[in-house]
Amino acid sequence: MEYHAQKYCTDEGTWWTHPISNKTWSNYTGCVDLPDLYFRQAMNSINIAGLSVSLAFLLMAFTVFCVCRSLHCGRVTMHMNLLMSLSINNICWLLWYKLVLFDISVWSSNLVWC
């Protein structure tokens, strides 16, 4: 399968510049491997669903440990800390998906630190 990018030459002999960025622009949409894109989008959706379900159960377990005072001991405290750590990790990943991966403006800005 061949993929091709396009770059347009104006009548003046210069490359076409994008009106918003005022930079020369190449069209790379022809280079997108659509089956691979759909596969990756499906994997991202499955990952988000798994993180969400995991977060729900982690928070339920944490709630059980907090409500049932008779369970308090050193081991339960350690597990509560572990549950909170995993919950924070899941929240961070879900935020990353929402604020970075699915936000086109983050990818299109293409800052130096990125």
Beta strands, then each sheet from edge to edge (+ up, - down):
strand 1: 6-7
strand 2: 26-27
sheet 1: 1+ 2-
end
